[in-house]
């Protein structure tokens, strides 16, 4: 007997037929490039390499590799859930249907926080790197940084408004350049280690418990590694516009995690010993600008800075595109402003949501650079986003296991790919979140901002349900059917 459905649920299903774009225009490669851009390896390594060395000495590649298996499990969860319901809302929709609408709304709220507030941590460096390359005398002037960063924000938004195919061409060019520069320098670093010409002599002791700084060092490294991986899910949110909407986005997500694991492990191994730790710490905000010249000569400082700048722009655009699709899906269920549902007549591009997300980024940029207090507050919010990403990744893994639980007995493959790996990923994310609080790896201010942001989302959900009477919260989540989530 099929599960009972409310009228609200029927209305929700009817809304599913709306799409944020023209289907059949976005291929596997385009989804992959969004996933690779979403993580932003050049910018991520530039700001996290020094912290990784400080946390676990020269064993930084170990937490990167340890995080790979649970992150791959989460990506498998995304793949199977996307096959079950290819929806632009992704985790927001899947958690709502699998567990409860309130939990789904909170998941969507966290994703929007991650992709909107997180863009401010990209726009400011974009402005700074631009001035470092073109007008170094203006780097210390907040207004100049804001103008340069804001100009880039407008440019990538205009490209996103042209449609996904135009945006993908921009992303492809940057990804090829970014990864070529990063991997060339990484190989040079590994060669220097092999020949004993690096700042430190290679030792297998780096990967022992003592060499990595014990449990504290390992935990600190894992937290940083989780932050480094985050963003690959950008490959999923364009699923309703893909040529193969049920399969291509999930395949791109898995491929993104694999490529990122290889890239990060090789780069960390090659870069971390290029310079003494104290030199890295002195350039903690832009480590690659000094690592490049140390490995390959002075011109590589400019080349690395250019890779960081262009990679930051690609990540900024991927974030705007992802937030726009999730915002569209939530507006489709009437839990976000109706303006987010407006699309361009010919391409179906959600131009309104894209423009609003970009405008919000510019507003936050102005706040961050106008007063020190708001700037500090925004910095704490952005710092809490790594913890927020861990939470919605964990929710997705748990939803994948629960939704597909009736298929786990069919074969060993179903048990491994649909149960054990996504379940392990969800458990790992829960463990990291708990340990981050227990060990004090997250400051009270960062924890307060993260918890406060989620609590605000819960208040918004209550208002939408009890006062606005939004039908989404009255729907009955359908049980997973035996035919769903086929391998």
Phi, psi and omega per residue, in radians:
X1 nan 2.239 -3.124
X2 -1.189 2.642 -3.140
X3 -1.142 2.602 3.095
X4 -1.157 2.498 3.104
X5 -2.206 2.493 3.083
X6 -1.507 2.943 3.062
X7 -1.091 -0.595 3.119
X8 -1.089 -0.695 3.126
X9 -1.143 -0.669 3.093
X10 -1.101 -0.705 3.089
X11 -1.115 -0.650 3.116
X12 -1.124 -0.747 3.122
X13 -1.101 -0.679 3.127
X14 -1.094 -0.659 3.135
X15 -1.146 -0.419 -3.117
X16 -1.073 -0.387 -3.089
X17 -1.273 -0.339 3.044
X18 -1.231 2.471 -3.118
X19 -2.199 2.515 3.141
X20 -1.313 -0.017 3.136
X21 -2.964 3.078 3.122
X22 -1.282 2.190 -3.124
X23 -1.256 2.698 3.042
X24 1.415 0.315 -3.111
X25 -1.930 -0.098 -2.996
X26 -2.232 2.133 -3.056
X27 -1.708 -3.105 -3.132
X28 -1.046 -0.771 -3.134
X29 -1.088 -0.689 3.132
X30 -1.150 -0.703 3.094
X31 -1.148 -0.681 3.131
X32 -1.088 -0.751 -3.101
X33 -1.163 -0.559 3.057
X34 -1.173 -0.721 3.107
X35 -1.099 -0.725 3.125
X36 -1.208 -0.616 3.113
X37 -1.283 -0.593 -3.083
X38 -1.027 -0.581 3.130
X39 -1.405 -0.469 3.088
X40 0.995 1.113 -3.018
X41 -1.044 -0.658 -3.112
X42 -1.137 -0.885 3.138
X43 -1.150 -0.666 -3.135
X44 -1.123 -0.804 3.115
X45 -1.133 -0.631 -3.119
X46 -1.063 -0.642 -3.055
X47 -1.737 -0.217 -3.046
X48 -1.986 -0.253 -3.062
X49 -1.051 -0.820 -3.123
X50 -1.098 -0.687 3.125
X51 -1.154 -0.657 -3.141
X52 -1.149 -0.734 3.108
X53 -1.152 -0.690 3.123
X54 -1.135 -0.616 -3.070
X55 -1.343 -0.768 -3.029
X56 -2.353 0.557 3.044
X57 0.968 -2.235 -3.113
X58 -1.720 0.315 3.115
X59 -1.747 0.419 -3.045
X60 -1.064 -0.488 -3.142
X61 -1.181 -0.441 -3.101
X62 -1.136 -0.905 3.099
X63 -1.110 -0.528 3.079
X64 -1.079 -0.777 3.141
X65 -1.264 -0.629 3.109
X66 -1.121 -0.616 3.139
X67 -1.306 -0.265 -3.070
X68 -1.097 -0.833 -3.063
X69 -1.087 -0.893 3.101
X70 -1.116 -0.600 3.114
X71 -1.200 -0.627 3.051
X72 -1.130 -0.676 3.083
X73 -1.054 -0.714 3.096
X74 -1.133 -0.725 3.119
X75 -1.094 -0.665 3.060
X76 -1.102 -0.651 3.068
X77 -1.089 -0.772 3.075
X78 -1.030 -0.752 -3.107
X79 -1.069 -0.806 -3.068
X80 -1.254 -0.652 3.088
X81 -1.205 -0.638 3.108
X82 -1.174 -0.570 3.092
X83 -1.202 -0.613 3.130
X84 -1.259 -0.726 -3.100
X85 -2.629 1.552 3.124
X86 -1.244 1.618 -3.012
X87 -2.218 2.383 -3.117
X88 -1.070 -0.419 3.105
X89 -1.284 -0.337 3.095
X90 0.852 -2.087 -3.048
X91 -0.924 -0.684 3.105
X92 -0.954 -0.875 -3.114
X93 -1.281 -0.760 -3.062
X94 -1.134 -0.770 3.140
X95 -1.173 -0.665 3.111
X96 -1.092 -0.756 -3.110
X97 -1.307 -0.568 -3.067
X98 -1.490 -0.752 -3.072
X99 -1.883 -1.270 -3.082
X100 -2.865 2.516 3.137
X101 -0.987 -0.637 3.133
X102 -1.096 -0.783 3.140
X103 -1.162 -0.639 3.086
X104 -1.111 -0.755 3.115
X105 -1.060 -0.760 3.134
X106 -1.095 -0.644 3.093
X107 -1.108 -0.800 3.099
X108 -1.096 -0.698 3.106
X109 -1.052 -0.759 3.137
X110 -1.142 -0.681 3.131
X111 -1.132 -0.742 3.105
X112 -1.111 -0.700 3.069
X113 -1.038 -0.797 -3.092
X114 -1.066 -0.784 -3.029
X115 -1.525 -0.295 3.101
X116 -1.668 -0.955 3.103
X117 -1.125 -0.603 -3.136
X118 -1.119 -0.467 3.140
X119 -1.137 -0.449 3.107
X120 -1.151 -0.547 3.099
X121 -1.300 -0.147 3.099
X122 -1.769 -0.661 -3.063
X123 -1.164 -0.719 -3.139
X124 -1.114 -0.858 3.073
X125 -1.064 -0.604 3.115
X126 -1.049 -0.748 3.086
X127 -1.149 -0.713 -3.123
X128 -1.137 -0.813 -3.130
X129 -1.113 -0.644 3.126
X130 -1.090 -0.791 -3.138
X131 -1.199 -0.609 3.095
X132 -1.075 -0.616 -3.126
X133 -1.425 -0.644 -2.996
X134 -1.866 -0.614 -3.081
X135 -2.566 1.293 -3.060
X136 -0.986 -0.474 -3.119
X137 -1.194 -0.275 -3.095
X138 -1.739 0.010 -3.036
X139 -1.035 -0.600 -3.069
X140 -1.531 0.117 -3.132
X141 -1.777 1.940 -3.085
X142 -0.966 -0.675 -3.122
X143 -1.124 -0.724 3.122
X144 -1.132 -0.717 3.095
X145 -1.079 -0.749 -3.129
X146 -1.122 -0.735 -3.133
X147 -1.132 -0.813 -3.129
X148 -1.133 -0.821 3.125
X149 -1.127 -0.734 3.120
X150 -1.103 -0.652 3.111
X151 -1.102 -0.746 3.092
X152 -1.112 -0.701 3.135
X153 -1.037 -0.761 3.133
X154 -1.146 -0.710 -3.119
X155 -1.094 -0.842 -3.106
X156 -1.204 -0.504 3.074
X157 -1.174 -0.730 3.106
X158 -1.076 -0.682 3.087
X159 -1.133 -0.735 3.112
X160 -1.112 -0.614 3.134
X161 -1.225 -0.358 3.088
X162 -1.273 -0.249 3.141
X163 2.052 2.855 -3.049
X164 -1.152 -0.587 -3.110
X165 -1.139 -0.718 3.106
X166 -1.156 -0.789 3.130
X167 -1.067 -0.675 -3.121
X168 -1.141 -0.652 3.103
X169 -1.088 -0.726 3.085
X170 -1.079 -0.782 -3.125
X171 -1.139 -0.715 -3.104
X172 -1.047 -0.825 -3.112
X173 -1.041 -0.740 -3.109
X174 -1.225 -0.752 -3.107
X175 -1.074 -0.773 3.132
X176 -1.062 -0.830 3.136
X177 -1.114 -0.817 -3.082
X178 -1.053 -0.866 -3.093
X179 -1.220 -0.581 3.113
X180 -1.122 -0.767 3.135
X181 -1.154 -0.832 -3.100
X182 -1.068 -0.815 -3.064
X183 -1.263 -0.585 3.076
X184 -1.077 -0.799 3.110
X185 -1.161 -0.651 -3.141
X186 -1.126 -0.743 3.111
X187 -1.105 -0.682 3.086
X188 -1.088 -0.648 3.108
X189 -1.171 -0.728 3.114
X190 -1.136 -0.696 3.089
X191 -1.088 -0.725 3.108
X192 -1.090 -0.680 3.075
X193 -1.099 -0.772 -3.101
X194 -1.120 -0.569 -3.112
X195 -1.671 0.036 3.093
X196 1.258 0.403 -3.117
X197 -1.805 0.066 3.110
X198 -1.374 3.042 -3.132
X199 -1.190 -0.414 3.094
X200 -2.250 2.587 3.126
X201 -1.500 2.254 -3.094
X202 -1.052 2.458 3.084
X203 -2.599 2.436 3.070
X204 -1.174 -0.249 3.079
X205 -1.071 -0.421 3.126
X206 -1.004 -0.493 -3.041
X207 -1.787 0.269 3.067
X208 -1.658 2.958 3.137
X209 -1.046 -0.710 -3.138
X210 -1.252 -0.707 -3.093
X211 -1.176 -0.451 -3.120
X212 -1.661 -0.012 3.098
X213 1.602 0.397 3.108
X214 1.242 -2.864 -3.083
X215 -1.111 -0.637 3.137
X216 -1.104 -0.783 3.116
X217 -1.125 -0.738 3.122
X218 -1.080 -0.762 -3.125
X219 -1.125 -0.740 3.098
X220 -1.086 -0.704 3.109
X221 -1.160 -0.674 3.141
X222 -1.148 -0.703 3.111
X223 -1.067 -0.754 3.123
X224 -1.173 -0.705 -3.141
X225 -1.111 -0.691 3.092
X226 -1.062 -0.729 3.076
X227 -1.088 -0.705 -3.101
X228 -1.113 -0.714 -3.133
X229 -1.242 -0.580 -2.955
X230 -0.977 2.484 3.132
X231 2.009 -0.273 -3.129
X232 -1.113 -0.379 -3.131
X233 -1.161 -0.101 3.058
X234 -1.019 -0.408 3.116
X235 -1.146 -0.356 -3.011
X236 -1.518 -0.611 -2.909
X237 -1.250 -0.163 3.100
X238 -1.715 0.332 -3.011
X239 -1.054 -0.607 -3.105
X240 -1.277 -0.142 3.137
X241 -1.937 0.112 -3.070
X242 -1.498 2.693 3.091
X243 -1.137 -0.645 3.083
X244 -2.159 1.407 -2.943
X245 -1.128 -0.465 -3.096
X246 -1.435 -0.394 -3.005
X247 -2.114 -0.773 -3.018
X248 -1.019 -0.814 -3.123
X249 -1.071 -0.713 3.125
X250 -1.149 -0.710 3.087
X251 -1.110 -0.682 3.124
X252 -1.152 -0.660 3.128
X253 -1.102 -0.798 3.140
X254 -1.126 -0.784 3.127
X255 -1.086 -0.657 3.131
X256 -1.079 -0.774 -3.132
X257 -1.110 -0.740 -3.136
X258 -1.107 -0.834 -3.119
X259 -1.126 -0.734 3.125
X260 -1.097 -0.689 3.125
X261 -1.071 -0.811 3.140
X262 -1.126 -0.776 -3.110
X263 -1.125 -0.857 -3.109
X264 -1.122 -0.759 -3.123
X265 -1.085 -0.780 -3.133
X266 -1.178 -0.750 -3.114
X267 -1.164 -0.767 3.130
X268 -1.083 -0.777 3.133
X269 -1.074 -0.728 -3.084
X270 -1.362 -0.561 -3.048
X271 -1.529 -0.600 -2.899
X272 -1.077 -0.501 -3.103
X273 -1.849 0.218 -3.133
X274 -1.184 -0.529 -3.112
X275 -2.398 2.760 3.050
X276 -1.046 2.606 -3.092
X277 -0.957 -0.647 -3.114
X278 -1.166 -0.534 3.081
X279 -1.237 -0.728 3.078
X280 -1.049 -0.761 -3.133
X281 -1.102 -0.596 3.124
X282 -1.206 -0.334 3.105
X283 -2.121 0.723 -3.039
X284 -1.074 -0.511 -3.109
X285 -1.391 -0.342 -3.118
X286 -2.648 1.120 -3.043
X287 -1.091 -0.579 -3.055
X288 -1.160 -0.439 -3.134
X289 -1.155 -0.419 3.100
X290 -1.805 -0.450 3.115
X291 -1.182 -0.751 -3.120
X292 -0.987 -0.954 3.118
X293 -1.070 -0.600 -3.139
X294 -1.126 -0.526 -3.081
X295 -1.648 -0.645 -2.980
X296 -2.287 0.122 3.119
X297 1.809 2.908 -2.989
X298 -0.990 -0.759 -3.108
X299 -1.001 -0.408 -3.104
X300 -1.271 -0.272 3.029
X301 -1.120 -0.807 3.105
X302 -1.166 -0.712 -3.119
X303 -1.134 -0.718 3.102
X304 -1.142 -0.741 3.112
X305 -1.083 -0.662 3.113
X306 -1.168 -0.667 3.089
X307 -1.133 -0.701 3.112
X308 -1.138 -0.773 -3.131
X309 -1.084 -0.897 -3.101
X310 -1.166 -0.643 3.088
X311 -1.126 -0.649 3.093
X312 -1.103 -0.709 3.130
X313 -1.143 -0.715 3.119
X314 -1.118 -0.708 3.113
X315 -1.160 -0.688 3.100
X316 -1.046 -0.782 3.134
X317 -1.168 -0.717 3.106
X318 -1.066 -0.661 3.125
X319 -1.153 -0.745 3.129
X320 -1.125 -0.760 3.127
X321 -1.085 -0.785 -3.118
X322 -1.128 -0.825 -3.136
X323 -1.077 -0.655 3.139
X324 -1.115 -0.709 -3.127
X325 -1.211 -0.737 3.109
X326 -1.158 -0.732 3.089
X327 -1.058 -0.696 3.086
X328 -1.069 -0.822 -3.115
X329 -1.083 -0.672 -3.141
X330 -1.255 -0.635 3.070
X331 -1.164 -0.547 3.098
X332 -1.079 -0.523 3.080
X333 -1.677 0.138 3.070
X334 1.158 0.466 3.065
X335 -1.839 0.054 2.994
X336 -2.338 2.817 -3.109
X337 -0.917 2.460 -3.080
X338 -1.072 -0.386 -3.137
X339 -1.069 -0.462 -3.133
X340 -1.136 -0.277 -3.101
X341 -1.495 -0.130 -3.099
X342 -1.271 2.303 -3.097
X343 -2.224 2.768 3.093
X344 -1.250 2.383 -2.940
X345 -1.058 -0.717 -3.039
X346 -1.543 -0.779 -3.068
X347 -1.608 -0.330 -3.073
X348 1.329 0.188 -3.133
X349 -1.160 2.249 -3.138
X350 -1.274 1.325 -2.987
X351 -1.153 -0.636 -3.085
X352 -1.146 -0.825 3.133
X353 -1.115 -0.688 3.116
X354 -1.076 -0.813 -3.121
X355 -1.147 -0.696 -3.128
X356 -1.144 -0.753 3.129
X357 -1.095 -0.689 3.110
X358 -1.180 -0.725 3.128
X359 -1.103 -0.707 3.101
X360 -1.057 -0.678 3.108
X361 -1.093 -0.721 3.131
X362 -1.151 -0.662 3.109
X363 -1.115 -0.802 3.118
X364 -1.113 -0.632 3.094
X365 -1.081 -0.779 3.129
X366 -1.098 -0.757 3.103
X367 -1.069 -0.783 -3.060
X368 -1.090 -0.608 -3.059
X369 -1.727 -0.032 -3.100
X370 -1.522 -0.782 -3.141
X371 -2.336 2.591 -3.102
X372 -1.170 -0.620 -3.092
X373 -1.161 -0.837 3.131
X374 -1.175 -0.639 3.101
X375 -1.067 -0.718 3.121
X376 -1.179 -0.703 3.121
X377 -1.092 -0.765 3.137
X378 -1.113 -0.651 3.106
X379 -1.072 -0.693 3.105
X380 -1.165 -0.679 3.111
X381 -1.093 -0.821 -3.127
X382 -1.087 -0.683 3.136
X383 -1.115 -0.508 -3.129
X384 -1.366 -0.188 -3.056
X385 -1.205 -0.479 3.066
X386 -1.075 -0.722 3.094
X387 -1.162 -0.673 3.112
X388 -1.117 -0.721 3.113
X389 -1.079 -0.714 3.103
X390 -1.025 -0.680 -3.114
X391 -1.186 -0.813 -3.102
X392 -1.324 -0.431 2.984
X393 -1.150 -0.773 3.120
X394 -1.079 -0.728 3.095
X395 -1.052 -0.700 -3.136
X396 -1.137 -0.771 3.112
X397 -1.062 -0.750 3.122
X398 -1.135 -0.705 3.129
X399 -1.122 -0.658 3.137
X400 -1.113 -0.745 3.134
X401 -1.141 -0.805 -3.077
X402 -1.201 -0.724 -3.123
X403 -1.131 -0.648 -3.081
X404 -1.760 0.312 -3.034
X405 -1.057 -0.505 -3.082
X406 -1.352 -0.181 3.122
X407 -1.767 -0.098 -3.015
X408 -1.148 -0.449 -3.094
X409 -1.466 -0.130 -3.007
X410 -1.202 -0.619 -3.122
X411 -2.811 2.883 3.079
X412 -1.121 -0.573 3.120
X413 -1.129 -0.774 3.109
X414 -1.095 -0.713 -3.131
X415 -1.113 -0.741 -3.106
X416 -1.266 -0.921 -3.023
X417 -1.390 -0.507 -3.100
X418 -1.741 -0.296 -3.082
X419 -2.135 -1.082 -2.998
X420 -1.146 -0.851 -3.080
X421 -1.230 -0.868 3.068
X422 -1.085 -0.646 3.106
X423 -1.121 -0.735 3.098
X424 -1.116 -0.665 3.095
X425 -1.098 -0.765 3.126
X426 -1.129 -0.746 3.124
X427 -1.121 -0.687 3.124
X428 -1.099 -0.772 3.132
X429 -1.097 -0.702 3.104
X430 -1.113 -0.742 3.126
X431 -1.091 -0.757 3.140
X432 -1.099 -0.751 3.133
X433 -1.074 -0.775 -3.129
X434 -1.155 -0.802 -3.127
X435 -1.143 -0.591 3.122
X436 -1.080 -0.642 3.109
X437 -1.360 -0.794 -3.045
X438 -1.133 -0.700 -3.089
X439 -1.515 -0.082 -3.127
X440 1.339 0.311 3.125
X441 -1.155 -0.444 3.023
X442 -1.860 2.326 -3.115
X443 -1.224 2.742 3.104
X444 -0.982 -0.642 -3.136
X445 -1.147 -0.787 3.126
X446 -1.107 -0.747 3.116
X447 -1.100 -0.703 3.138
X448 -1.131 -0.728 3.119
X449 -1.158 -0.723 3.121
X450 -1.117 -0.865 3.132
X451 -1.146 -0.671 3.141
X452 -1.128 -0.673 3.120
X453 -1.116 -0.729 3.127
X454 -1.200 -0.691 3.109
X455 -1.097 -0.667 3.082
X456 -1.068 -0.691 3.081
X457 -1.077 -0.670 3.107
X458 -1.121 -0.668 3.102
X459 -1.137 -0.758 3.111
X460 -1.054 -0.732 3.124
X461 -1.065 -0.758 3.119
X462 -1.085 -0.724 3.127
X463 -1.119 -0.788 3.140
X464 -1.086 -0.656 -3.096
X465 -1.371 -0.924 -2.964
X466 -1.494 -0.495 -3.103
X467 -1.824 -0.894 -3.133
X468 -1.380 -0.258 3.121
X469 0.985 0.775 3.125
X470 -1.197 2.225 -3.065
X471 -1.047 -0.463 -3.091
X472 -0.908 -0.696 -3.060
X473 -1.375 -0.142 3.123
X474 -1.762 0.025 -3.096
X475 -1.331 2.670 3.075
X476 -1.718 1.993 -3.129
X477 -1.013 2.185 -3.139
X478 -1.201 2.505 3.064
X479 -1.239 2.643 3.118
X480 -1.228 2.347 -3.114
X481 -1.520 2.698 3.138
X482 -1.039 -0.416 -3.106
X483 -1.531 -0.191 -3.104
X484 -1.288 2.712 3.011
X485 1.090 0.685 3.106
X486 -1.165 2.480 3.090
X487 -1.270 nan nan
